[in-house]
Amino acid sequence: MRTTIKGMLTGASMLAIAGAAQAQELTFAGGWPPGSAPTQMIENFAKTLEEYSEGEVTMRVFPLSLLSFSEGNAGIRDGIADMTGLLTAYFPAEYPNLNMLAEFSELVELEEFASETSSIAFAGAISEYVMLNCPDCQKEVSAQNQVYLGAGSTTSYVLQCMNPLTSVDDLEGKRIRVAGAYWARWAEKVGAVPVSMSVNETLEGLNQGVVDCTASNTADFVNFGFIDVVKYLYVGLPGAQFNFPFTINKDTWGAMSDSGKNAMLRAQAKLVGDITWAYIEEAREGKERAPGLGIEYVDAAADLVALNRDFINQDKEAIASIYKERFGIESGPAAADALNELLVKWTDLTNGVEGGDTLTELYWNEIYSKVDIASYGQ
């Protein structure tokens, strides 16, 4: 009997070892700091991936340690890590199509799309367009040895200022910290002075009077401490959102089984929903705290909002021309029309949504479930 039991245990151990050898452990290099809401959502994603794959695929998360945002593209391309949340704006030459699409996030400030939760509609629209309808986007991601797995979005950018802005004239000469090309164009158009400054330097810049305002999203109002220094926050301008695709190393993706890929897509639908919703929750926290700190947190004056929307209606045509001139992209007008149509669809789909679970179901049904696993990312 002892021999039989020993033989059974040995056989079970061998099966366990064989199963462990087939398991695939991946690494996620996040640019968000430990303990932040985005990092918490990524850690939840790792647990979900293991659950959905029944242990076939596991994930170790390295927040702001293995790769920074500026190192993300080369790091995933070269296999230093398997996955990241990629800030394509840091890599204009490598991702012209994705960056052009991200600039069209300005559309969410138009009256038919503007809302506190417009980011969940834009995340759905851009993820659907790239994953299902943009071969040129897929080619440029593939050229970086990566596979696109959808994108999250920040909340809209607003002006967070040291001094009041009550009219268009008040913008003249104001030094405004900007995060990218859209916001720089906007500042110049309204007579302000765009100042290129990393988000990590912005708090000190406001404190020292280097800038009068920062154009930052409403979640970063809390995350980067602007809530501790600014006195005025104006919703409705300059608008637009920062888009961050999730990518996986192409060789890693290719080595995954069909069941592993399916689990990854299901987990990604949840990650995109959860992380985009986390920004909304953080933004709400800042809005609730602001009055108690003596901060005027209000909608911008009607003439300023009108000015902003006039700019966007002109700028959406300019974006296509800019990217055609700089990068030879011919598809700008068609992409703008397609994203506009998808925003109509996703604004309707996400109307009244309150939480990541509902978003997960929407993103899975409308996007991820339609991906052909056999050919995607090949």
C-alpha positions in Angstrom: 0.0 0.0 0.0 2.8 2.4 0.9 4.4 1.8 -2.6 1.1 2.5 -4.3 0.5 5.8 -2.3 4.1 6.8 -3.0 3.6 6.1 -6.7 0.4 8.2 -6.7 2.2 11.1 -5.0 5.1 10.9 -7.4 2.7 10.9 -10.3 0.8 13.9 -9.0 4.0 15.8 -8.4 5.1 15.2 -11.9 1.8 16.4 -13.2 2.0 19.5 -11.1 5.6 20.2 -12.3 4.5 19.7 -15.9 1.6 22.1 -15.4 3.8 24.7 -13.8 6.3 24.4 -16.7 3.5 25.3 -19.1 2.2 28.2 -17.1 3.3 31.6 -18.5 4.4 34.3 -16.1 4.3 37.8 -17.5 5.6 41.1 -16.2 3.7 44.5 -16.3 5.9 47.6 -16.1 3.7 50.5 -15.0 4.7 54.1 -15.0 2.2 55.0 -12.2 3.6 55.1 -8.7 2.9 52.4 -6.1 -0.4 52.8 -4.2 -1.9 55.0 -6.9 -5.4 54.2 -8.2 -4.1 53.2 -11.7 -1.5 50.8 -10.1 -4.3 49.3 -8.0 -6.3 48.6 -11.1 -3.3 47.0 -12.8 -2.8 44.8 -9.8 -6.4 43.8 -9.9 -5.9 43.0 -13.6 -3.1 40.6 -12.8 -5.4 38.7 -10.4 -8.2 38.7 -13.0 -5.9 37.4 -15.7 -4.8 34.5 -13.5 -8.5 33.7 -12.6 -9.7 33.9 -16.2 -6.9 31.8 -17.5 -7.3 29.3 -14.6 -3.7 29.8 -13.7 -2.3 29.4 -17.3 -1.2 33.0 -17.4 0.1 35.0 -14.4 1.3 38.5 -14.1 3.9 40.3 -11.8 3.3 44.1 -11.6 6.3 46.5 -11.3 5.0 50.0 -10.6 7.4 52.8 -11.5 10.4 50.5 -11.0 11.1 48.3 -14.0 10.3 50.9 -16.7 9.3 54.6 -16.5 6.8 56.0 -19.0 9.6 57.4 -21.1 11.3 54.0 -21.2 8.1 52.0 -21.9 8.2 51.7 -25.7 11.8 50.4 -26.0 11.3 48.3 -22.9 8.3 46.4 -24.2 9.8 46.3 -27.7 13.0 44.7 -26.5 11.3 42.3 -24.0 12.5 43.9 -20.8 8.9 43.6 -19.7 5.9 42.0 -21.4 3.3 44.7 -20.9 2.8 48.4 -20.1 0.5 51.3 -20.3 2.1 53.3 -23.1 2.1 57.1 -23.4 2.4 57.3 -27.2 2.7 61.1 -27.0 6.2 60.5 -25.8 7.0 58.8 -29.0 5.7 60.9 -31.9 7.8 59.4 -34.7 6.9 55.8 -33.7 3.1 56.3 -33.3 1.9 59.1 -35.6 -1.5 57.3 -36.3 -2.2 56.6 -32.6 -1.2 60.2 -31.6 -3.4 61.7 -34.3 -6.4 59.7 -33.0 -5.6 60.7 -29.4 -5.7 64.4 -30.4 -9.2 63.9 -31.7 -10.2 63.5 -28.0 -10.9 67.2 -28.2 -14.2 66.2 -29.7 -15.5 65.3 -26.3 -15.7 69.0 -25.4 -18.3 69.6 -28.0 -21.9 70.1 -26.7 -23.2 66.7 -28.0 -20.4 64.8 -26.2 -19.4 66.9 -23.2 -20.0 65.3 -19.8 -18.2 64.3 -16.6 -17.9 60.8 -17.9 -17.0 61.5 -21.6 -13.7 59.7 -21.1 -15.4 56.3 -20.9 -17.0 57.0 -24.3 -13.7 58.1 -25.8 -11.9 55.0 -24.4 -14.5 52.8 -26.1 -14.4 54.7 -29.4 -10.7 54.7 -29.8 -10.2 51.1 -28.6 -12.9 49.9 -31.1 -11.5 51.9 -34.0 -7.9 50.8 -33.5 -8.6 47.1 -32.7 -11.2 46.5 -35.4 -10.9 49.2 -38.0 -7.4 50.7 -38.3 -4.8 48.5 -40.2 -2.3 51.5 -40.3 -2.5 51.7 -36.5 -1.8 48.0 -36.2 1.2 48.2 -38.5 2.9 50.9 -36.5 2.4 49.1 -33.3 3.6 45.8 -34.9 6.7 47.7 -36.1 7.6 48.3 -32.5 7.3 44.5 -31.8 4.1 45.1 -29.8 0.4 44.3 -29.9 -2.3 46.8 -29.1 -4.8 45.7 -26.4 -7.1 48.8 -26.1 -6.7 52.1 -24.3 -7.7 53.9 -21.2 -8.3 57.6 -20.9 -7.9 60.3 -18.4 -10.7 62.7 -17.6 -10.8 66.0 -19.5 -8.1 68.6 -19.1 -9.2 71.8 -17.3 -7.5 75.1 -16.4 -6.2 75.0 -12.8 -5.0 78.5 -12.0 -3.5 80.8 -9.4 -5.6 83.8 -10.5 -9.2 84.2 -11.8 -10.2 83.9 -15.4 -13.6 85.6 -16.0 -13.3 86.5 -19.6 -11.5 85.9 -22.8 -9.3 88.9 -22.1 -8.0 87.3 -18.9 -6.2 84.6 -21.0 -4.0 87.1 -22.7 -0.4 86.6 -21.7 -1.1 83.9 -19.1 1.7 81.3 -18.8 0.0 77.9 -19.1 1.7 74.6 -18.5 0.8 72.3 -21.4 1.1 68.5 -21.8 1.3 68.2 -25.6 0.6 69.6 -29.0 -3.1 70.2 -28.7 -2.8 72.2 -25.6 0.1 74.3 -27.0 -2.0 75.1 -30.1 -4.9 76.1 -27.9 -2.8 78.4 -25.7 -1.3 80.2 -28.6 -4.7 80.6 -30.2 -6.2 82.3 -27.1 -3.2 84.6 -26.6 -1.7 82.7 -23.7 1.9 81.5 -23.5 2.4 77.7 -23.6 5.0 76.4 -21.2 6.3 72.8 -21.7 6.8 71.3 -18.3 6.6 67.7 -17.0 3.7 67.0 -14.6 6.2 66.3 -11.9 7.6 69.8 -12.1 4.3 71.6 -12.3 3.5 72.0 -8.6 6.7 73.8 -8.0 6.2 75.8 -11.2 2.8 77.0 -9.8 4.3 77.7 -6.4 7.1 79.8 -7.8 5.0 81.7 -10.3 6.8 80.2 -13.3 3.3 79.4 -14.7 -0.1 81.0 -13.9 -2.1 77.9 -14.7 -1.7 74.3 -15.6 -3.8 72.5 -18.2 -4.2 69.2 -16.4 -6.9 66.6 -16.1 -9.3 66.7 -13.1 -7.8 63.6 -11.5 -4.3 65.0 -11.5 -5.8 68.0 -9.6 -5.5 65.6 -6.6 -2.8 63.2 -7.7 -0.1 65.8 -8.2 -1.0 68.1 -5.4 -2.3 71.0 -7.4 -5.3 71.1 -5.0 -2.9 72.4 -2.4 -1.9 75.5 -4.3 -4.3 76.6 -7.0 -7.3 78.8 -6.2 -9.4 78.5 -9.3 -10.4 75.5 -11.5 -12.3 76.0 -14.7 -14.2 73.1 -16.4 -14.8 73.3 -20.1 -11.4 74.4 -21.4 -9.0 73.7 -22.9 -10.4 70.1 -22.9 -9.2 66.9 -24.6 -7.9 63.9 -22.8 -4.7 61.9 -22.4 -5.0 58.5 -24.0 -2.8 55.5 -22.9 -2.9 52.3 -24.9 -2.0 49.0 -23.3 0.5 47.0 -25.3 2.1 43.6 -25.0 5.4 42.3 -26.5 4.6 40.7 -29.8 6.7 37.6 -29.2 5.0 37.2 -25.8 1.6 37.4 -27.4 2.6 34.9 -30.1 3.7 32.4 -27.5 0.4 32.4 -25.8 -2.2 29.7 -26.4 -5.6 30.6 -27.8 -7.1 30.1 -24.3 -4.5 32.4 -22.8 -5.1 35.1 -25.4 -8.8 34.9 -24.8 -8.3 35.3 -21.0 -6.0 38.2 -21.7 -8.6 40.0 -23.8 -11.3 39.4 -21.2 -9.0 40.8 -18.5 -8.1 43.7 -20.7 -11.8 44.7 -21.1 -12.0 44.9 -17.4 -8.7 46.8 -17.0 -9.7 49.5 -19.6 -13.1 49.9 -17.8 -11.6 49.9 -14.3 -8.7 52.3 -14.9 -10.8 54.8 -16.9 -13.4 54.8 -14.2 -10.7 55.2 -11.5 -9.8 58.6 -13.0 -13.4 59.7 -12.8 -13.6 58.7 -9.1 -10.4 60.6 -8.4 -11.8 63.6 -10.2 -15.0 63.5 -8.1 -12.9 63.4 -4.9 -11.1 66.6 -5.9 -14.3 68.4 -6.7 -15.8 67.4 -3.3 -12.7 68.6 -1.4 -12.2 71.9 -3.3 -14.8 74.1 -1.6 -13.5 73.3 1.9 -10.1 74.5 0.8 -11.4 77.8 -0.6 -11.0 76.7 -4.2 -13.4 78.0 -6.8 -14.2 74.9 -8.8 -16.7 76.0 -11.5 -17.7 75.8 -15.1 -15.8 78.3 -17.2 -17.7 81.4 -18.3 -20.0 80.9 -21.3 -17.9 83.1 -23.6 -14.8 81.0 -22.8 -16.6 77.8 -23.4 -17.9 79.2 -26.7 -14.4 80.2 -27.6 -13.1 76.8 -26.8 -15.7 75.0 -29.0 -15.0 77.3 -31.9 -11.3 76.5 -31.6 -12.1 72.7 -31.6 -14.3 72.9 -34.6 -11.4 74.5 -36.5 -8.7 72.4 -34.9 -10.2 69.1 -35.8 -9.6 70.0 -39.4 -6.1 71.2 -38.7 -5.1 67.9 -37.0 -5.5 65.9 -40.2 -3.4 68.5 -42.1 -0.7 68.6 -39.5 -0.2 64.8 -39.5 -0.4 64.7 -43.3 2.4 67.3 -43.5 4.6 65.9 -40.8 4.1 62.1 -41.2 2.4 61.6 -44.6 -0.8 60.3 -43.1 -3.6 60.6 -45.6 -6.4 59.1 -43.5 -6.9 62.0 -41.1 -10.3 63.2 -42.4 -11.7 59.7 -42.6 -10.4 58.9 -39.1 -12.0 62.0 -37.7 -15.3 61.1 -39.2 -15.1 57.5 -38.0 -14.2 58.6 -34.4 -17.0 61.1 -34.4 -19.5 58.4 -35.4 -18.1 56.0 -32.7 -18.3 58.8 -30.1 -22.0 59.1 -30.9 -22.4 55.3 -30.4 -20.3 55.2 -27.2 -21.9 58.3 -25.7 -25.2 56.6 -26.0 -23.9 53.2 -24.8 -22.3 54.7 -21.7 -25.0 57.2 -20.8 -25.8 56.6 -17.1 -23.1 54.1 -16.5 -21.7 54.2 -13.0 -18.9 51.8 -12.5 -16.2 49.6 -14.0 -18.3 46.4 -14.0 -20.8 47.7 -16.5 -18.0 49.1 -18.6 -16.3 45.8 -18.7 -19.4 44.1 -20.1 -19.8 46.9 -22.7 -16.1 46.8 -23.8 -16.1 43.0 -24.0 -19.4 42.8 -26.0 -18.6 45.7 -28.4 -14.9 45.3 -28.9 -12.9 42.4 -27.4 -15.3 39.6 -28.2 -15.1 40.6 -31.9 -11.3 40.2 -32.1 -10.1 37.2 -34.2 -7.6 35.6 -31.9 -6.2 33.5 -34.7 -5.0 36.5 -36.7 -4.8 39.4 -34.3 -1.3 40.7 -33.6 0.3 38.4 -36.2 
